[in-house]
C-alpha cells in the first residue's frame, strides 16, 4: 500500500480513536458522578455541566484538526509515495489492522481498507529490490524468513497486470491460497518456506494468492472470493484444467462460504474445483473469541466499567464471526454479535463433487483416543479444525482418511512445518 495512502488512513484512524476514547472517558465521568450501585444499569446520555462541555470541545477540536489534516495530506500523498516506498513490515501491520477493525475501515472509507485481489509472485529483475504492488522495498535479512521478500507481488485479478509480464508462465492447474485473520498473502512465506511454491515446483501448479480485508464478515468476503475465482478462470490466458484451494485458518471458512454460494447459484466455476484443503480452519469457531465475548460482556454488569465495554466492540465482524464459525449472511444479520452469544448458524455441508481435506494441530505432545482432551493449537481446537460437532447436523462428515492432526505444533507454525508440507504434497499431487 502506497505510503501517502497509509499515512492518510492512519491519521483518519487516529482521529476516530480520539473520538471514541473521548466517549469512553465522558461515560466513565458521567457514571461515577451519578454514584450508582456497584451492579446495575448504567446511566445514559452526555455528562452534565462543565464536564459535558469540555468533552464536546474536545470532539469539536478533533473534528477540526481532522479536516485540516485531510487538506494537508491529500496533495502530499504523491511526495510520500515517491520518497518513502512501502515495505513488508508495514504491509503486515496494515493486514493486522484490517483484521482487528477492517469493517470500520471499510465503513468509513479509510484508505487503509484492503481491497480483495488475487496476486502472483514473480522473480525480481536484477536491478530491482523486492516489491509489493509494484513499489520497491528494501529487503532486510532479519525478516526474510517472516515475509515474502525475494519475489515481487503482481496483481493477476481483477487487474490482469501479471499477464503482460514475461516472467509469468501460467499452467492450466491453478492453486489458490487464502490467508487467515490479520494476515496477508506475503505471510504464506514462513521461515523461508512457502507451501504454494513447494506445490508449484512439485506438481506444476500456478499458485495464486488471495489478499483481502479479514475484518469484514466472512460471508461478504466469501461472496467476493467466489466472484473473483470466477473472473480469474474466465481471464486465465491458458485453458484451465483444475482449480485447487488451500485455506489457512479463516481462509478455509472463506472458501467454504464461496463454495456454498456457488453451489446454490450453480456457478460454472465450481466445476473446475477438484480439491480443497483446510489448514487450521475453525469450522466451529474458536474458544479465544468466545472468551473475548464474555470479557466484554462482564464489563457491562457494573456502571463503573460499562463504558469500557466499548473497547470490546472494536473487534471486527471477521473476528466475531470466528466465535462459532459463521459463513452465511443469515448467521449474523439478524442479531448483534456483541450482545447475543447464541450460535445462529444454519447447517452447511461441504460442497459436493470435491475432495475435501483437513489439517489440524495441537500443542499436546501425543495423541489421545478422546480428541476433546487434546489441547488446541493456541487458537483452534482439533475438533473444530476437523469439523466435528456434537450436533450431527453440524458435523462436516470429513473422512478420517482425509484428516490429519500434528502434535506439538502451534497455529502459525503450520505455515512452515515439514509434516504439514509433506501432507499437502501427498494430497495435492496429480
N, C-alpha and C positions, 0 to 999 in steps of 0.2 A: 504494500500500500504506500502511495506517494507520501513524502514527508509533510508537505503542506496540508494534505487531506488529514493525515494523522494528527498533526498539531491542532488543526481547526476542530476536529472531532473531540480531541482530548480536552480542549478548552470548553467546548459545549458541555461535556460530561461533568467537568469540574463545577460549572455554574449550576448544573442540575443537582449536584451533590450539596452545594451550599444551600440551595433552596430546601432540599429535603432535610438536611441537618437542622436548619432553622425551624422547620415544622416540628421536629422531634424535641428540640430544646424548649420551644414555646409550650409544647404539650406537657413536658415534664414540669415546667414552672406553673402552668395552669393547674395541673393535678395536685401538686404539692401544696399550692396556695389554698386549694379547696379543703385541705385536711380531711380526705375521705378515710373510710375504714381500710385496713390493710388488704382486704379482699372485697371484691365487688365491682360494680360497673364504673368505668372511668368517666369523668366529666367530659362534655363535648364543647366544641366551639373554640374561638380565639381566647387568648389570655386578656384579662381586663386591664384597664388603666394604662400606666406608663409602660408596663412590660409589653402589652399588646402593641403599643405604638412603636416601641423600639424594634420589635421583631418585624413589623411591617416596613419600617425604614430600611432594615437590613435587606428585606426582599426587594424593595424598590431600587436600592443601590446595586444589588446583584444583577437585576434586570438591565439597569442602565449600563453597567460595565460589560455585560454580555453583548449588548447591541454594539457598543463601541469596539469590542474585540472582534466581532464578526466583520465590521467595516475595515478594520486594520488587517486581519489575517487573510481575507478573501483575495486581495490583489497581491499579497506577499507569497501566496502558495507556490507560484512558479519558481520564485527565487529559492525557496527551501527545497523544492524538488530537484533543482539543478545542483546545488552545492552540498546537500545533505541527503545522499541516497539511503534507502532503507536497508535493513539487514535482517537476518533470520531471528534475532532476539526480539526485535520489535514485532515481527510477524507473529511470533509465538505469544507475545504479550497481548496483541490485539485479538488473536484467536481465543485466548483465555478470557479476555474481557467480553467477547461476544458470547462465550458460554455462560458467563455469570449474569449478564444483563443485555444480551443481544436483542431480545424482544423490545426492550426500552429504546435501544439504539435505532431499531427499525422504525418504531412508532414516532420517534422524534426526528426522523430523517437525519440522523447523525452520520457523518461521513465514515465513521469507524465501523458501521454495519457492513459485514462481509456479504457480497452478493454470491449466490451459488454459481459455480462454474466447474468445468472439467479441464484438467491440465495434464500435460505430459512433461517429462523431464528429458531434456536433450543435452548432448555434450556441449561443453564450452568451447568457444573459439580460443586460440592460444593467447590472443590479445585481451580476452575478457576476464573479469572477475565473476564469481558466481552471481546469479541474479534471481530476483523474484519479480515476476510480471514484467520482465524486460529491463528492470533497473539493476545496475551493477551494485554488488555489495562486496565488502572486503572479507575474505574468508578468515576465520580465526581458528587456529588449530585446537585450542582448548575446548571449543564447542563443536568441532567437526563430527564428533560421534553422536551428538544430540539432534542435529537437524541435517537436512539435505543441503550441503554446501558445495558439492563437487559437480553439480549439474544445474542447468537453468530451467526454470518453470516457464512453460509456454502454453497459453490457453488453446484448447482444441474445440471447446464448445462453451457458450454459444458463439464466441468469436473464433473462427477457424484459423487462427494465426499459425498454428503448427503446420498446416497443410502446405504452406509456402516455404517451409524450412527444408533445406537439402538434407539435413540430418534425420528428418522424420521418415522412417520406413515402416509403415503400418502393416501388420499382418491381418488375416481375417479372424483371428482369435483375440477378442477384447477382454481384458481383465480390469474390472472397475473396483477400486478400493475406496471405501468410505470411512473416514476417521471418526474418532469419538468426541465426546464433550470436551470443550475448552481446548481443542486441538486444531491443527491444520494439516494439509497434505505433506508439508515438509517433515512432519514428525513421524511419518512412516519409516524414516531412516532413524534407527536407534542403535547406538554402539556400532556404527559403520555397517549395519545390516539393513536391508530393505526387502521385505517379503515379495513385493511386486517385482523388483528387479531379479530376484532369485528365480521366481516362476517364469519370468520372461526368458531368462538365459536357459532354463531347463526345458521349457515346453513351447517356446515360440509365441508366447502371449505378447500383446502390446498393452502395457499397464497404463491405465488412465485413472487419475486421482481426483476424486470429488473434493471440492473446497467449499465449505458452506458455513453459515451462521448457526452454530449449535445451540444458541439461546432461543431460537424460535421453537414453536410447537413441533414435535416430531411429525405429526400428520401433515403440517404445512410444508415442512421440508421434504417429506416423503412424496407428496404430490408433485412438487417441483423436480425432485430427483427423477421420478418416472418420466416426466416430460423431457428432461434433459437426456436421459438414456435414449428415449425415442428419437429425439433430434440428432443425437450423436450417431446412432445407427444409420439414419437416413443420409447424413452428411459424410459418412465414412468413405474415404476415397477408393477402397477396395471392397469386394463383396464380403459381407460379414458371415462367417461360419458359425460362430458361437459367442455368447457373452457369459462370462463367469463373474461373480461378485464376491468380494471379501469385505465383510463389515466388521469393524472393530468397535466393541462397546456400543455406544449409541448408534454407530454406523450400521449395526445389524438391525436395530429397530427401524431405522430409516429405510433400510432395504425391505424389511417385511411390509412396512406401510406402502411403499411404492408397488411391490408385487401384488399386494391385496387389491389395491385400487386398479391396477392394470388388469387383474383377473375379472373384477367386476365390470370394467368397461370393455373387456375383450380386446385389449390393445394388442396390436400385431407384434410389437417389440418383445412381448413376453415369450413368443415362440422361439426366440433366439437364446433365451437364458437356459443354460443347461445345469449349472452348479452354483450353489451359494454356500459360503462358509461363514458362520457366525463365530467370531473370536471374542470371548469375554463379554458376550451380549447379555444385558439384564432383561431377559424376556418377561420376567415377572417383577421387575423393579429392583431397587437397591435399598438395603436397610439404612444406608447412610442418609438418603433423602427422607426416609420415614422418620429417622431421628431428628433431622432438621425441622420437619413439620412440628414435632412435639416440643422442640426447643422454642420455636416461635410461638406456639400456642400457649406454653406455660407462662410466657411474659404477659399475656392478656388477662390473666386472672387477678392481677393486682393493679390498681390505678397508678401506683408508683412506678411500675415497669411497663405499663401498656404502651406508652409512646415508642419504647424500644422495639416493640414487635414490628414496627415499620421496617426495621433493618432486615427482618426475615423476608419481607415482601420484595426485597431486591432480587431474590432468587428468580432466575429466568423461567419462562414457560418450559424451556427444554429441560431444566433441572427438575421442576415439579412433575413433568411427565415421567421422569425416572422413578418416581415413588412406587408406581405399580406397573410401569411399562406401557403407558398409553401410546397407541399408534394410529388411532382413528379420531376424527373430529368429535364424534359423539362421546368419546371417552372423557372429554374435558369441557365441552362447550356449555353444558347446562349447569355447571356448578363452579364455585370459587375454590380453586385448589388450595388457597391459603386458609380457608375456613372449613372445608369439608375433606376429611381424610379417607372417605369411603372409596372402595375400588369400583368405579363405574364402567369398567371395560366390558365390551362385548367379546365373545369368543371369536378369535381369528385364527383358523387353522393355517398351516403352511401352504403356500401356493402349490397347486398340483402340477405334475409333469416335470418337476425339477428335483434334482438330487440335493438334499439339504444336509449340512454337516455342522457340528457344533464343537467348539473347543472351550473348556473351562479351566480354571486354575484354582489352586487352594494353597494357602500358606501352611497348611498341615503338611507334615513331613512324609506321612504314609497314608495308604488307602484305608477306608473303613467300609464295612458292609452296609452301614447306615449313612447315606450321604448327608443327611441333616446334621450329623455330628461333625462334619468337616468344617474347618474354618473357611471364610471367604478368601478371595484373593486381595482383600483390602478394600474392595468396592463392591464386588459381585459374588454372590454365593454360587457354588457349583450347581445347585438345584435350579437356580434362575438361569444360569448360562446354558443348561440342558433343556430348558423349557418345561421342567417338572413342576406340577402344581397339585395340591391336594384335591382340588375340584377337577373331575375328569374332563369337563368341557374346556378347561383352560390348558390342559396338558397337551403339549405340541406333538406328542407321539413320535418323537425322533427315535429312530432305531439306535440301539446302543452300539451297533457296529459303526454307526456314523457319528459317534460321540467320543470324546477323549477328555480326561482330566489329567493335568500335570501338577505334581505336588511340589511343595517348597517354592512356589512361584507366585509373584505378585502381579497385579493387573497390568501395569505398563511394561513389565519385563517380558510379557508375551510378544511384544513387538520385535524382540531380538533373540528370544530363547531358541536354541537349536532344536529342541524337541518339537516345538510348535512349527518351526520351519520344515522339519522332516515330514511332519504330518500333512502340512499344506502341500508339500511336494508330492506326497503319495495320493492324496485325494484329487488334486488338480492336474494330474498327468493325463495325457491323451487316452 
